[in-house]
Amino acid sequence: MPGFYILDVSHGNCSVLIDTDGVTVVDAGPGADLLDFLIKKNISRIGILLLSHADKDHISGTMGLLGTNEIQIDRVYLNSDSIKKSALWDDLVYSLYDQDKRGNLCFEPSLTPHLNGKLNQGHVEIEVLAPNQYIAAKGPGGKDRKGRKLSSNSISAVIRISYNRKLFAILPGDLDQIGLDNLLEDANDVHAWLVVFPHHGGRPGSGAMKSFTSLFCEAVNPEVVVFSIGDNEENFPRKEVVETIEKISPSSNMFTTKSSGILMTHIEQSGNHSHKNSVGNISFHLEKYPPDLIFGRLC
């Protein structure tokens, strides 16, 4: 039975899709949570690893996978980022290149819609909605066709997962306002039942949080909004984001993986206990629609 898991990796992102034909991982957040999950699930092979962009909280867990003999990775996809100066990013890209050269995995420094149809696992369709090839080729530090400067977040890959044509989840990484604008210019449909909210519910680059959140929610129309965050009091998700989601998508349920003072206050003030604070891991089976969410344990 195909299962989808959003791992609680504190402030970061990591999702795992398990199907009869293989395992796909989208982002590998900090710490050993991903590796521990795979070992507990008796998974020794990742068919596809998709890394949305070069930020530490989305890639650092990859080094733990590459540094162990317990996990084999077949294919890795990411987009180039010449302005990311971190030692971690350089070490990761070199390690992937070296592993590819040795024949241990296939490394492709391109994660755009040209891959659609090539990433599917069994009955699960995995789409790359953004960035398009033009934006990815310009890269961080370049400018889009409207002259707006692209950042690492502007080219954050947006991944959508569907099962039997049911649009289950969108994983937009740290998509910012410029990335969202370019996504909506390209895509006719970005709907999904669940979304892991961009940038952990923080500020979308130079864009205003309310207008970004409104535009994003109107386009995706999610029933479930997940904020993958670390324990905090007033940082994530931002108050403007929570209030705008409530206004634009009043039927949406909001969940945080760790404790959020802002969401807790919102629940208390609104009396809406369909939202849940600090749920930990989230898992569900794709065969049921809408699925039952399971919190805090991995079934």
C-alpha positions as CSV (number, residue, x, y, z in Angstrom):
1,M,0.0,0.0,0.0
2,P,1.6,3.3,-1.0
3,G,2.4,5.5,2.0
4,F,3.5,9.1,2.3
5,Y,5.4,10.4,5.3
6,I,6.3,14.0,6.4
7,L,9.1,13.6,8.9
8,D,9.5,15.9,11.8
9,V,13.1,17.1,11.2
10,S,12.7,20.2,13.3
11,H,13.4,23.4,11.2
12,G,13.8,21.7,7.8
13,N,11.9,19.6,5.3
14,C,11.9,15.9,4.5
15,S,9.2,13.7,2.9
16,V,9.2,10.1,2.0
17,L,7.1,8.3,-0.5
18,I,7.0,4.5,-0.2
19,D,5.4,2.5,-3.1
20,T,5.5,-1.0,-4.3
21,D,8.0,0.0,-7.0
22,G,10.4,2.0,-4.8
23,V,11.1,4.8,-2.4
24,T,11.3,8.5,-3.2
25,V,12.7,11.1,-0.8
26,V,12.0,14.8,-1.3
27,D,14.5,16.9,0.7
28,A,16.7,15.6,3.5
29,G,16.5,17.9,6.5
30,P,19.0,18.2,9.3
31,G,19.9,15.5,11.7
32,A,19.6,11.7,11.5
33,D,15.8,11.5,11.4
34,L,15.6,10.4,7.8
35,L,18.3,7.7,8.2
36,D,16.7,6.5,11.4
37,F,13.3,6.3,9.7
38,L,14.7,4.3,6.8
39,I,16.4,1.9,9.1
40,K,13.3,1.4,11.2
41,K,11.3,0.7,8.1
42,N,13.9,-1.8,6.9
43,I,14.5,0.3,3.8
44,S,18.0,-0.1,2.3
45,R,17.5,1.6,-1.1
46,I,16.2,5.0,-2.2
47,G,15.2,4.9,-5.8
48,I,15.0,8.7,-6.2
49,L,16.2,11.6,-4.1
50,L,14.9,15.1,-5.0
51,L,16.6,18.1,-3.4
52,S,14.5,21.2,-3.8
53,H,17.3,23.7,-3.4
54,A,20.7,24.3,-1.7
55,D,19.7,25.5,1.8
56,K,21.2,23.5,4.7
57,D,17.8,22.6,6.2
58,H,16.8,20.8,3.0
59,I,20.0,19.0,2.1
60,S,22.2,18.3,5.2
61,G,20.6,14.9,5.9
62,T,21.9,13.7,2.5
63,M,25.5,13.6,3.8
64,G,24.4,11.1,6.4
65,L,22.9,8.8,3.7
66,L,26.1,9.1,1.6
67,G,28.2,8.3,4.6
68,T,26.7,5.0,5.4
69,N,26.7,1.6,3.8
70,E,23.2,0.9,5.0
71,I,21.4,2.9,2.3
72,Q,21.9,2.7,-1.4
73,I,20.7,5.8,-3.5
74,D,20.0,5.2,-7.2
75,R,19.3,8.6,-8.6
76,V,19.7,12.2,-7.2
77,Y,18.3,15.3,-8.8
78,L,18.9,19.0,-7.9
79,N,19.4,22.3,-9.5
80,S,22.7,24.2,-9.7
81,D,23.3,27.1,-7.4
82,S,26.5,29.0,-8.1
83,I,25.9,31.6,-5.4
84,K,25.6,29.2,-2.5
85,K,29.0,29.4,-0.8
86,S,28.5,27.0,2.1
87,A,31.0,24.2,2.6
88,L,28.1,21.8,3.0
89,W,26.8,22.6,-0.5
90,D,30.2,22.2,-2.0
91,D,30.9,18.9,-0.1
92,L,27.5,17.6,-1.1
93,V,27.8,18.4,-4.8
94,Y,31.3,17.0,-5.0
95,S,30.3,13.8,-3.1
96,L,27.4,13.3,-5.6
97,Y,29.7,13.9,-8.5
98,D,32.3,11.5,-7.1
99,Q,29.7,8.8,-6.4
100,D,28.4,9.1,-9.9
101,K,31.9,8.9,-11.3
102,R,32.4,5.6,-9.4
103,G,29.1,4.2,-10.7
104,N,27.5,4.2,-7.3
105,L,24.6,6.4,-8.3
106,C,23.2,8.6,-11.0
107,F,23.6,12.3,-10.3
108,E,21.7,14.8,-12.5
109,P,22.1,18.6,-11.7
110,S,18.7,19.4,-13.1
111,L,15.3,19.3,-11.5
112,T,12.7,20.8,-13.8
113,P,9.5,19.7,-15.6
114,H,11.6,18.0,-18.3
115,L,11.7,15.0,-15.9
116,N,7.9,14.6,-15.7
117,G,7.0,11.0,-16.6
118,K,10.4,9.8,-15.6
119,L,10.0,10.0,-11.8
120,N,6.8,8.0,-11.4
121,Q,6.8,5.1,-8.9
122,G,4.2,2.4,-9.4
123,H,0.8,4.0,-9.4
124,V,2.2,7.3,-8.0
125,E,2.9,10.2,-10.3
126,I,5.7,12.6,-9.3
127,E,5.6,16.0,-11.1
128,V,8.1,18.8,-11.0
129,L,6.0,22.0,-11.4
130,A,8.8,24.5,-11.1
131,P,11.3,25.9,-11.8
132,N,11.1,25.7,-15.6
133,Q,14.2,25.1,-17.6
134,Y,14.7,28.8,-18.3
135,I,14.6,29.8,-14.6
136,A,16.8,26.9,-13.6
137,A,19.4,27.8,-16.3
138,K,19.5,31.4,-15.3
139,G,20.0,30.3,-11.7
140,P,20.4,32.2,-8.4
141,G,22.0,35.6,-9.1
142,G,20.4,35.8,-12.5
143,K,17.2,37.6,-13.5
144,D,13.9,36.3,-14.8
145,R,12.2,37.7,-18.0
146,K,10.8,40.6,-15.9
147,G,14.2,41.6,-14.6
148,R,13.6,40.3,-11.1
149,K,16.7,38.9,-9.4
150,L,16.5,35.2,-8.7
151,S,17.6,33.8,-5.3
152,S,18.1,30.2,-4.2
153,N,14.5,30.2,-3.0
154,S,13.3,31.6,-6.4
155,I,14.4,28.3,-8.0
156,S,13.2,26.1,-5.2
157,A,11.7,23.0,-6.9
158,V,7.9,22.5,-6.5
159,I,7.0,18.8,-6.4
160,R,3.5,17.4,-6.7
161,I,2.5,13.8,-5.8
162,S,-0.6,12.2,-7.3
163,Y,-2.1,8.7,-6.9
164,N,-4.6,7.4,-9.4
165,R,-5.1,11.0,-10.6
166,K,-5.9,12.2,-7.1
167,L,-3.7,15.3,-6.4
168,F,-2.4,14.5,-3.0
169,A,0.5,16.8,-2.0
170,I,2.6,19.7,-3.1
171,L,6.1,20.2,-1.6
172,P,7.3,23.7,-2.6
173,G,10.5,23.8,-0.5
174,D,11.3,27.5,0.2
175,L,9.5,29.0,-2.8
176,D,9.4,32.8,-2.7
177,Q,7.3,35.4,-4.4
178,I,9.3,35.5,-7.6
179,G,9.3,31.7,-7.8
180,L,5.5,31.6,-7.2
181,D,4.9,34.2,-9.9
182,N,6.9,32.2,-12.4
183,L,5.2,29.0,-11.3
184,L,1.7,30.4,-11.9
185,E,2.7,31.9,-15.2
186,D,3.6,28.3,-16.4
187,A,1.2,26.0,-14.7
188,N,-2.5,25.7,-15.4
189,D,-3.3,23.7,-12.3
190,V,-1.3,23.5,-9.0
191,H,-4.1,22.1,-6.8
192,A,-3.4,19.6,-4.1
193,W,-5.1,18.2,-1.0
194,L,-2.1,18.8,1.2
195,V,0.8,21.3,1.1
196,V,3.9,21.6,3.2
197,F,3.8,25.4,3.3
198,P,6.7,27.3,1.7
199,H,9.6,28.5,3.8
200,H,8.1,27.0,7.0
201,G,5.5,29.8,7.0
202,G,8.1,32.6,7.1
203,R,8.7,35.6,4.9
204,P,8.7,34.8,1.1
205,G,11.7,36.8,0.1
206,S,10.9,40.4,-0.9
207,G,7.2,39.7,-1.2
208,A,4.6,40.6,1.4
209,M,3.5,37.7,3.5
210,K,-0.3,38.3,3.3
211,S,-0.4,38.7,-0.5
212,F,2.0,35.7,-1.0
213,T,-0.1,33.5,1.3
214,S,-3.3,34.6,-0.3
215,L,-2.1,34.0,-3.9
216,F,-0.6,30.6,-2.9
217,C,-3.6,29.3,-1.1
218,E,-6.0,30.5,-3.9
219,A,-3.9,28.6,-6.4
220,V,-3.3,25.4,-4.4
221,N,-6.7,25.3,-2.5
222,P,-5.4,22.9,0.1
223,E,-7.4,21.1,2.8
224,V,-4.4,20.4,4.9
225,V,-1.5,22.9,5.5
226,V,1.6,21.6,7.3
227,F,4.4,23.8,8.7
228,S,7.6,21.8,9.2
229,I,9.3,23.8,11.9
230,G,11.5,23.7,15.0
231,D,10.2,24.5,18.5
232,N,9.7,28.3,18.7
233,E,7.6,30.9,20.3
234,E,7.0,33.7,17.7
235,N,9.0,32.8,14.6
236,F,7.2,30.2,12.5
237,P,4.6,30.2,11.1
238,R,4.2,33.9,11.1
239,K,1.0,35.4,12.4
240,E,0.1,37.0,9.1
241,V,0.5,33.6,7.3
242,V,-1.8,31.8,9.8
243,E,-4.5,34.5,9.7
244,T,-4.4,34.8,5.9
245,I,-4.8,31.0,5.5
246,E,-7.8,31.1,7.9
247,K,-9.3,33.9,5.8
248,I,-8.6,32.5,2.3
249,S,-9.0,28.8,3.0
250,P,-11.3,28.7,6.1
251,S,-11.9,24.9,5.7
252,S,-8.2,24.1,5.7
253,N,-6.6,22.4,8.7
254,M,-3.2,23.7,9.8
255,F,-0.7,21.5,11.6
256,T,2.8,22.2,12.9
257,T,5.4,19.4,13.4
258,K,6.8,21.2,16.4
259,S,5.4,23.6,18.9
260,S,4.4,27.0,17.6
261,G,3.3,29.8,20.0
262,I,1.6,31.6,17.1
263,L,-0.5,28.6,16.1
264,M,-1.3,27.7,19.7
265,T,-2.6,31.3,20.3
266,H,-4.6,31.2,17.1
267,I,-6.3,27.9,18.1
268,E,-7.1,29.3,21.6
269,Q,-8.5,32.6,20.3
270,S,-10.4,31.1,17.4
271,G,-11.7,28.0,19.2
272,N,-10.9,26.1,16.0
273,H,-9.4,22.8,17.3
274,S,-9.3,21.2,13.9
275,H,-5.9,22.9,13.7
276,K,-3.2,21.0,15.7
277,N,0.0,22.2,17.2
278,S,3.1,20.0,17.5
279,V,1.9,16.8,15.9
280,G,5.4,15.4,15.1
281,N,5.6,13.0,12.1
282,I,2.6,12.9,9.7
283,S,1.8,9.8,7.6
284,F,-1.1,8.6,5.5
285,H,-1.9,6.0,2.9
286,L,-2.5,7.2,-0.6
287,E,-5.1,4.6,-1.5
288,K,-7.8,6.3,0.6
289,Y,-9.0,9.7,-0.5
290,P,-9.2,11.8,1.5
291,P,-6.7,9.9,3.7
292,D,-6.7,9.5,7.4
293,L,-3.7,11.4,8.9
294,I,-1.6,9.6,11.5
295,F,0.4,11.9,13.8
296,G,3.4,11.3,16.0
297,R,4.2,7.7,14.9
298,L,5.2,6.0,11.7
299,C,2.8,3.3,10.6
